[in-house]
Amino acid sequence: EIAGLRFLFLINHQLINTIKQEAFQQNQVQLPVQIVNQTPQKQINQKSQKTTVTKAEKPQLSIEQQQQQQKMLDEKQKQKMEEQQNRILEDQRQKILQQQQDELEQQLKLLEAEEEQHNQRLQNSQ
């Protein structure tokens, strides 16, 4: 069960990384390239490009915020998975301890029964 959970955890982690990479690639904004030797018309165009850059930077901030939120969600999910794994491990440990206790109680009963039989034989032989 533990190996299966680890396997599922790894698959889940890989899926999350793949989704994050795809989202990042889709959200990347391409900024316009500045031209060095500009004519007056190109300078006018450059001013409009600067506003475009400013507009492009605003979504970039929201992308960074989205990435931070996604990172926080990933951390919470990772923590929940770890807590779930710890609960499962603790449950398994408790089951094993209960089985061991049951086995010890059964052995004790057998020893008590053997002792009783031995005492009866001693009484019968006297």
ZADO-1210 file (C-alpha; in nm, 4 decimals, padded with zeros to 6 digits):
<atoms>
<atom x="00.0000" y="00.0000" z="00.0000" code="GLU" pos="1"/>
<atom x="00.2832" y="00.2374" z="00.0865" code="ILE" pos="2"/>
<atom x="00.4570" y="00.1732" z="-00.2453" code="ALA" pos="3"/>
<atom x="00.1280" y="00.2285" z="-00.4266" code="GLY" pos="4"/>
<atom x="00.0711" y="00.5564" z="-00.2439" code="LEU" pos="5"/>
<atom x="00.4212" y="00.6736" z="-00.3233" code="ARG" pos="6"/>
<atom x="00.3664" y="00.5832" z="-00.6879" code="PHE" pos="7"/>
<atom x="00.0383" y="00.7794" z="-00.6947" code="LEU" pos="8"/>
<atom x="00.2069" y="01.0714" z="-00.5185" code="PHE" pos="9"/>
<atom x="00.4840" y="01.0795" z="-00.7820" code="LEU" pos="10"/>
<atom x="00.2340" y="01.0629" z="-01.0681" code="ILE" pos="11"/>
<atom x="00.0280" y="01.3411" z="-00.9083" code="ASN" pos="12"/>
<atom x="00.3404" y="01.5536" z="-00.8622" code="HIS" pos="13"/>
<atom x="00.4429" y="01.4999" z="-01.2266" code="GLN" pos="14"/>
<atom x="00.0952" y="01.5947" z="-01.3478" code="LEU" pos="15"/>
<atom x="00.1020" y="01.9117" z="-01.1389" code="ILE" pos="16"/>
<atom x="00.4424" y="02.0066" z="-01.2838" code="ASN" pos="17"/>
<atom x="00.3207" y="01.9395" z="-01.6383" code="THR" pos="18"/>
<atom x="00.0101" y="02.1510" z="-01.5835" code="ILE" pos="19"/>
<atom x="00.2181" y="02.4326" z="-01.4340" code="LYS" pos="20"/>
<atom x="00.4578" y="02.4275" z="-01.7303" code="GLN" pos="21"/>
<atom x="00.1732" y="02.4335" z="-01.9824" code="GLU" pos="22"/>
<atom x="00.0001" y="02.7179" z="-01.7998" code="ALA" pos="23"/>
<atom x="00.3249" y="02.9134" z="-01.7820" code="PHE" pos="24"/>
<atom x="00.3886" y="02.8669" z="-02.1551" code="GLN" pos="25"/>
<atom x="00.0341" y="02.9764" z="-02.2410" code="GLN" pos="26"/>
<atom x="00.0530" y="03.2822" z="-02.0155" code="ASN" pos="27"/>
<atom x="00.3908" y="03.4110" z="-02.1329" code="GLN" pos="28"/>
<atom x="00.3585" y="03.7511" z="-02.2954" code="VAL" pos="29"/>
<atom x="00.5913" y="03.8395" z="-02.5812" code="GLN" pos="30"/>
<atom x="00.7187" y="04.1939" z="-02.5515" code="LEU" pos="31"/>
<atom x="00.7792" y="04.4017" z="-02.8688" code="PRO" pos="32"/>
<atom x="01.1399" y="04.4452" z="-02.9805" code="VAL" pos="33"/>
<atom x="01.2835" y="04.7982" z="-02.9813" code="GLN" pos="34"/>
<atom x="01.4383" y="04.9237" z="-03.3036" code="ILE" pos="35"/>
<atom x="01.7709" y="05.1097" z="-03.2658" code="VAL" pos="36"/>
<atom x="01.7956" y="05.3562" z="-03.5606" code="ASN" pos="37"/>
<atom x="01.4470" y="05.4999" z="-03.5707" code="GLN" pos="38"/>
<atom x="01.2841" y="05.7402" z="-03.8112" code="THR" pos="39"/>
<atom x="01.0302" y="05.9899" z="-03.6658" code="PRO" pos="40"/>
<atom x="00.7450" y="05.7587" z="-03.7652" code="GLN" pos="41"/>
<atom x="00.9154" y="05.4694" z="-03.5902" code="LYS" pos="42"/>
<atom x="00.9579" y="05.6866" z="-03.2792" code="GLN" pos="43"/>
<atom x="00.5818" y="05.7481" z="-03.2744" code="ILE" pos="44"/>
<atom x="00.5269" y="05.3759" z="-03.3153" code="ASN" pos="45"/>
<atom x="00.7778" y="05.3165" z="-03.0349" code="GLN" pos="46"/>
<atom x="00.5671" y="05.5303" z="-02.7967" code="LYS" pos="47"/>
<atom x="00.2663" y="05.3113" z="-02.8652" code="SER" pos="48"/>
<atom x="00.4870" y="05.0070" z="-02.8173" code="GLN" pos="49"/>
<atom x="00.5916" y="05.1384" z="-02.4756" code="LYS" pos="50"/>
<atom x="00.2292" y="05.1510" z="-02.3697" code="THR" pos="51"/>
<atom x="00.1992" y="04.7987" z="-02.5045" code="THR" pos="52"/>
<atom x="00.4934" y="04.6967" z="-02.2867" code="VAL" pos="53"/>
<atom x="00.3263" y="04.8555" z="-01.9849" code="THR" pos="54"/>
<atom x="00.0064" y="04.6715" z="-02.0637" code="LYS" pos="55"/>
<atom x="00.2023" y="04.3503" z="-02.1071" code="ALA" pos="56"/>
<atom x="00.3745" y="04.3972" z="-01.7712" code="GLU" pos="57"/>
<atom x="00.0446" y="04.4122" z="-01.5833" code="LYS" pos="58"/>
<atom x="-00.0613" y="04.0606" z="-01.6888" code="PRO" pos="59"/>
<atom x="00.2914" y="03.9487" z="-01.6015" code="GLN" pos="60"/>
<atom x="00.2289" y="04.0574" z="-01.2417" code="LEU" pos="61"/>
<atom x="-00.0949" y="03.8641" z="-01.2337" code="SER" pos="62"/>
<atom x="00.0881" y="03.5641" z="-01.3798" code="ILE" pos="63"/>
<atom x="00.3405" y="03.5895" z="-01.0974" code="GLU" pos="64"/>
<atom x="00.0545" y="03.6119" z="-00.8507" code="GLN" pos="65"/>
<atom x="-00.1069" y="03.3101" z="-01.0136" code="GLN" pos="66"/>
<atom x="00.2207" y="03.1235" z="-00.9863" code="GLN" pos="67"/>
<atom x="00.2468" y="03.2134" z="-00.6170" code="GLN" pos="68"/>
<atom x="-00.1102" y="03.1022" z="-00.5599" code="GLN" pos="69"/>
<atom x="-00.0441" y="02.7800" z="-00.7506" code="GLN" pos="70"/>
<atom x="00.2703" y="02.7251" z="-00.5451" code="LYS" pos="71"/>
<atom x="00.0719" y="02.7750" z="-00.2250" code="MET" pos="72"/>
<atom x="-00.1970" y="02.5364" z="-00.3471" code="LEU" pos="73"/>
<atom x="00.0696" y="02.2822" z="-00.4410" code="ASP" pos="74"/>
<atom x="00.2239" y="02.3117" z="-00.0951" code="GLU" pos="75"/>
<atom x="-00.1161" y="02.2640" z="00.0695" code="LYS" pos="76"/>
<atom x="-00.1869" y="01.9639" z="-00.1516" code="GLN" pos="77"/>
<atom x="00.1556" y="01.8201" z="-00.0757" code="LYS" pos="78"/>
<atom x="00.0962" y="01.8726" z="00.2968" code="GLN" pos="79"/>
<atom x="-00.2462" y="01.7063" z="00.2753" code="LYS" pos="80"/>
<atom x="-00.0957" y="01.4083" z="00.0900" code="MET" pos="81"/>
<atom x="00.1778" y="01.3776" z="00.3517" code="GLU" pos="82"/>
<atom x="-00.0802" y="01.3960" z="00.6303" code="GLU" pos="83"/>
<atom x="-00.2884" y="01.1308" z="00.4559" code="GLN" pos="84"/>
<atom x="00.0171" y="00.9082" z="00.4145" code="GLN" pos="85"/>
<atom x="00.1037" y="00.9591" z="00.7814" code="ASN" pos="86"/>
<atom x="-00.2523" y="00.8679" z="00.8824" code="ARG" pos="87"/>
<atom x="-00.2388" y="00.5548" z="00.6685" code="ILE" pos="88"/>
<atom x="00.1000" y="00.4598" z="00.8133" code="LEU" pos="89"/>
<atom x="-00.0284" y="00.5202" z="01.1669" code="GLU" pos="90"/>
<atom x="-00.3379" y="00.3094" z="01.0970" code="ASP" pos="91"/>
<atom x="-00.1183" y="00.0290" z="00.9639" code="GLN" pos="92"/>
<atom x="00.1074" y="00.0565" z="01.2672" code="ARG" pos="93"/>
<atom x="-00.1938" y="00.0389" z="01.4980" code="GLN" pos="94"/>
<atom x="-00.3261" y="-00.2682" z="01.3128" code="LYS" pos="95"/>
<atom x="00.0117" y="-00.4398" z="01.3420" code="ILE" pos="96"/>
<atom x="00.0316" y="-00.3579" z="01.7135" code="LEU" pos="97"/>
<atom x="-00.3226" y="-00.4898" z="01.7643" code="GLN" pos="98"/>
<atom x="-00.2348" y="-00.8114" z="01.5776" code="GLN" pos="99"/>
<atom x="00.0752" y="-00.8557" z="01.7911" code="GLN" pos="100"/>
<atom x="-00.1239" y="-00.7958" z="02.1079" code="GLN" pos="101"/>
<atom x="-00.3909" y="-01.0448" z="01.9961" code="ASP" pos="102"/>
<atom x="-00.1217" y="-01.3040" z="01.9199" code="GLU" pos="103"/>
<atom x="00.0398" y="-01.2505" z="02.2607" code="LEU" pos="104"/>
<atom x="-00.2963" y="-01.2857" z="02.4345" code="GLU" pos="105"/>
<atom x="-00.3622" y="-01.6064" z="02.2403" code="GLN" pos="106"/>
<atom x="-00.0199" y="-01.7430" z="02.3374" code="GLN" pos="107"/>
<atom x="-00.0878" y="-01.6509" z="02.6997" code="LEU" pos="108"/>
<atom x="-00.4195" y="-01.8384" z="02.6906" code="LYS" pos="109"/>
<atom x="-00.2456" y="-02.1428" z="02.5423" code="LEU" pos="110"/>
<atom x="00.0232" y="-02.1300" z="02.8109" code="LEU" pos="111"/>
<atom x="-00.2398" y="-02.0956" z="03.0824" code="GLU" pos="112"/>
<atom x="-00.4291" y="-02.3941" z="02.9374" code="ALA" pos="113"/>
<atom x="-00.1081" y="-02.6001" z="02.9250" code="GLU" pos="114"/>
<atom x="-00.0295" y="-02.5000" z="03.2824" code="GLU" pos="115"/>
<atom x="-00.3803" y="-02.6033" z="03.3905" code="GLU" pos="116"/>
<atom x="-00.3417" y="-02.9408" z="03.2162" code="GLN" pos="117"/>
<atom x="-00.0025" y="-02.9897" z="03.3780" code="HIS" pos="118"/>
<atom x="-00.1455" y="-02.9101" z="03.7230" code="ASN" pos="119"/>
<atom x="-00.4330" y="-03.1554" z="03.6666" code="GLN" pos="120"/>
<atom x="-00.1854" y="-03.4305" z="03.5682" code="ARG" pos="121"/>
<atom x="00.0144" y="-03.3637" z="03.8831" code="LEU" pos="122"/>
<atom x="-00.2994" y="-03.3872" z="04.0961" code="GLN" pos="123"/>
<atom x="-00.4113" y="-03.7055" z="03.9188" code="ASN" pos="124"/>
<atom x="-00.0734" y="-03.8722" z="03.9653" code="SER" pos="125"/>
<atom x="-00.0706" y="-03.8060" z="04.3408" code="GLN" pos="126"/>
</atoms>
